[in-house]
Amino acid sequence: MPAPIDRFDLRASAVELTRALCDIPSESGDERRIADAVEAALTGLPHLRLLRYGQTVVARTELGRERRVAIAGHLDTVPINANLPCRFETVDGAEAAADVPGTEPGEYLRGRGAVDMKGGVAVQLKLAAELVAPVVDVTWIWYEDEERAAERNGLGRLARAHPELFDADFAILGEPTSARVEGGCNGSLRAEVVTRGRRAHSARAWAGENAIHAAAPVLRILAEHEPATIAVEGLEYREGLSAVGIRGGVAGNVIPDECAVHVNYRFAPDKTLAEAEARLRDWFAGFEVRMLDRSPAARPGLDAPMAQDFLRAVGGAPMPKYGWTDVARFGELGVPAVNYGPGDAQKAHADDERVRLDEIVAVERGLRSWLTGGVG
């Protein structure tokens, strides 16, 4: 017998919807339950045409508007670490007395996914259900597997299977931006820098060559690297070059013959993937470099007419997005895109992940204003 489908009421507030979504566990690769709930909540709404692709749900208006916007959010989270179920709390971390508090500054919803990015998903679901006649046609996308390797990404797989769904003039990702518009994103390369040696018994270490010792110059390059800050279309993007893992060793009495330092390079959107990879290889010239994962950067795209309309509607000065997001996928398809969602990105993936309630309300207000008349 199939498991019962979770039910939530899209007439509830965006804050209540965020809590309901967070309380459905959806670690990457295990999104069926939440995708079923999203699909069930939208089924039967006459102004939306639904499509399900794997654990990705798409809902489209078809009103014949001159312009179309894609608004997307991912359903998956990083692994749970004793931070579900969600709870409301005050700024000092105390549990809120009321079941559903207000939305004054200093009130939060704490739990896995609250920031990254079920607050944004909740806003999108509520607006998708309520806005039956937006001033632009909207393609709403809730997708799977964003938090793992690029080839698994549900938005990318949807684009390959249904490229027609990405025919849009502008796109918005509900990634956490503290309710501000963040343009573009840094790109990301992951690679292993490999050193090699020769095995020997550790009692006779002189008979071998230690590959872990040979990695010392690699670590020195990383430790001495000074990250650049690069201006692109008026926004300043800070780069980063970091060791994020190291692998080596055979046994406690064996000199290792291989060591691999896992390196992550976050690069500004002034570079293509090829240019970023060339720079990475240049830094580690003389070493074997094995590329593991490549994700392109995205230029801000804030000069697009719909982006300007959106900025005027939601207010505030645009900021750069330092982390990689799926605005890059839209950018590769020629669709200018921005990030706009509730939550402090520094709390994404943290054990004390929590989103300010007033930011959820602000993002709902901003998107609602734009979709109902804020387009110039």
N, C-alpha and C positions, 0 to 999 in steps of 0.2 A: 504494500500500500504506500503511495507517495506521501511524503511528509506534508502536513498542512501548510498553507501559504500564510506568511505573516500579513496582517492587515493594519494599515494606518490610514487615517482620515486626512485627506489633503485640505479639508476646511480648517484644520488646526493651524496654530501659529507656526511660523518658520522655526521659532525656538523649540516648540514641542516636537515638530517634525525632525529637527536635528537630533533630539534625544532619542526618538523612535528609531531613526536610522542607525545611530551609534550603537544602540542596544542589539542590533542584528550583527553578529560577528561576520566579517567579510575580509579575512586576510587574503592576500594575493593568491589566486588559484582556487579560492573557495568562495566565489561570489554568487553561486546559483541562488541561494536563499534570498539575498537582498535584491538580486535582479528579478526574481519571481515576484517579490513584494512591490517593486517599482512598477513592473508591468501590470500587476493586478490593480494597483491604485489608479493607473491611467486608462485601463480598459473601459470602454463604453463612453468615453468623452467624445462627443460628436465632432468637435473642431480639430481633433488630432488623428493623424494616421500613424499607426504603430508598426514598428518592425523590430523583431528580435533576432539578433545574430550572436550565437553563443550566449555569453552572459552580458551582452551589451544590449541596451534598449534605446530605440530611437523613436521620437515622436515629432511629427511635422505638421505645421499648419500649411494649408494650400489655399490661400485667399487671393492669389493673383497679384500680390503687391509687387511694386517695381524693384524692391530690394529684399534680400534675404540675409539673415544673420544666423550663424551656428553658435549655440551656447552649450558648452560641454562640461562634464565633471566626471571624475573616476569614482567608482564604487568601492574599490579595494583599499585596504590599509596595510601598513606594516604589521608584524606580529604583535599580538596582545601580550601585555606583561602586567597582569594583575590590575589593569586599568579599565575593566568593564565589570558590572554595568556602569553607565554614566551617572553622575550626580551633579546637582547644582551646588555652587559654592560661592563664597564671598571672596573679596580680594586677598584676605589673610589666610585663605585655604579652609576656612570653617564651612561645614555643610550648611547650605541655606535652609532656613526654617520652613519656608513655604515650598509646597510641591512644585509650583511653577512661579518663580520670582518675577519681578519686573525686569526692566531692561536698562537700569541705571548703570553708569560706569562703575566698575568694580564687581559686577555680577558675572559669573562664568558658568559654562557647562564643561565639566571635566570628564574625559574618557577617550579611549583610543578612537581616532578618526574625527574627533570634534573639530580639529583644525584642518587636517589633511584627509579628506576635504568634505566631510558630510554636512558641515554648515552651509557650504556653497551648494551642495546637491539639494539640500532641503529647500533653499530659496528657489532654485531652478524648478523643482517639482511643484512647489506651490504656485509659482507664476505660470508654469505650463498648464496647470489645471484651470486657473482663474482667468487668464487673459485669452478670451475667445476671439478677439478682434484686434490684435496688436497692429501698430502702424507699419511694421515690416513683417514679412513671413519669417518664421522661426523654425530652425531645425534643432531640437533639443536632443542631446546625446549623453547618455549615462553609460560609461564603458568600464571594462574589466582590465585587470592586470597592468596597471600603470607603474606599480612600485617595483617591478622586477626588470630584467634585461629588456632592451629595446625591442628585440624580435618578438617578444610575447605581448607587447602593448596592444590592448584591445582597440584603441583608436586607429593605430596603424593597420591592424588586420581588417578593420571595417573599411578603411580607405582603399585597401587593395581589393576587397570583395565588392564594395559598393561605392565606387568613386563618384557616382552621381549625387550622393548624399552630401558631398563636400563642395557642391556648387553654391558658393555664398560670396557675398560682398565684404563680409567682416565676420570675425569670430571672437568669442569671449570664453576664456577658461576660468572656472570658479576656484582656482588655486588661492591659497591664503595670501592676502596682501594687506591685511588690517584695514579693509574697506577702502583702499586706494587703488588707483589704476597703475599697474606696473607694465611697462612696455617691453616686448621682446623677451629674450632670456639668454643666459650664457649657454654655450655648448659644453658637452662632456665627452672626454675620451678616457677609456680605461685600458690599461696595458700592463703587461708583466715585463719588467726589465730583468733579464736572466743572466746569471753568472754560472760558470761551470768549473768543475775541478776533477779530481780523481779519487776514487774510494780507496780507503786503507783502514786497517785496524787503528783505533784511536790510541792504543798503546805504542804504536809506531807511526805517529802522525806525520813524521818527516817523509814517510814513504808515499803519502798522498798529497793532494792539493785541496784545500778547504774552500768550497764554493761559497759558504756563508761568510767567511772572512773576506772573500773577494768582492762581496756586496758592499763593503764599507765605502768605496768611492761613490756608489749609487746613493747611499744614505746621506753622504756629505753634500752631493749636488742638491738633494731635496732640502736639507737643513739650511743651506745657504741661499736658496732661491728667494728672490724678492718679487712678490706678485705685482703685476702691473695693474694700473687703473686706466681704462681706455674709454674715451668719450666717443659715443656713437649717436648721431642725430640728437645731440643735446643731453643725452643721459650717460652717466658714468658707470661703467661695468668693472667690477673688481675681479681679477682672475685669481686662480689658485692652482698650485701644483703640490700634491700631497701623497705620501705613502699611506695606503689604507689597509695594507696587509702584507705579510711576508710568509713565504713557504719554503721550507728546506729541512733536510735531515732525514736519515735513514733509520738509525737505531742509536741507542745510547753509547755504543762502542764502535761506531763507524764514522769516519771522516766523510762528510757529504760531498757528492759530486754535482749537485745542482741546487741553486737557490733562486727564487723568483720574488722580486719585490713588486707588489701590486700598486700601481700608480694611477691616480686620477687627476686629469688636467681639465680644469674648468676655464674655458676660453671665451673671450668677448665676441660679440656678433660682428666684429670687423673682419673676421676670418672665416673662410670656408673650412669644411672638414679636412680637405687635403692640406690646406695651409697649416691648420692646427696640428695635424699629424706630423707634417714635416718639421715643425718647430719642436715637437716632443722628441722626435728621433734625433734632432740636432743636439738637444740637451744631453742625450744619452749616447752620443756618438761613440763608437767603439764597443758598445754593449749590444747583445741580442735583445731586440724589442719585439714582443708578441702582442699584437692588438687584440683586445677582448671585446670591446663594445664602443660604438661610435654613435653619438647623437648630435645633430647640428645645432648651432646657435640660431637665434631668430632676431632680425633687426626690429627696432621698436614698432615701425609701421604706423606711427601716430599721425603721419601726414595724410593718411587716407581720409576721404570725406566722412565716412561713417565713424571713424575713430574720433575725428574732431567733434562730430555731433554728440558722441557718447561722452567725451570729456566735458563738454559744456553741460550735459544733463546731470552728471554725477558730481562735478566739481572737484576741486583740488588739483595740485600739481602732479604730473605723472612722475613715476619713479622707475628705476631699472629693476629687472628681476634677475637676481644673482643665480638662483638655482635653475636647473633645466626643467622646462615644462613642455607640454604638447602644443604650445603656440608655435614651436618649431615645425611640427608636422603640418599645421595649417600654412605656415610660411613657405614650406617646400611646395605646397600646392598652389601658391600664388594668392592665398587669402590672408590679408593683414589681420593680426590677432593681438589681443591684450589679455593680461591676467587681472581678475577682479573678484575678490571673495573675502569673506570674514576670516579672521584668525591671524595671529602673529606667526610668520613662517619659522621663527626660531623655536616655537613650541611644537612644530610638526615632528612627529616620530618620538617625541620625548615621553618619558614615563608619566610626567605630570601634564600631558597634553590637555589644553583647555582653551576654549574660545570665549571671547567677550560677547555677551548677549546683545549689547547695543550695536556691535559690528554686524551681527546677523540681520538685525532690523535695518541698519543703514544700507546694507547691500541690497536687501529686498526693496527698500524705498528707491534707491538709485536705479536699479534695473526696471522697476515698475514704471517710474517716471519716464525713462527713455523709451520703453516699449509701448507706452500709451500716448506719446506725443512729444517726446524730447528729441526726435529726429528733425534736424533743420532742413 
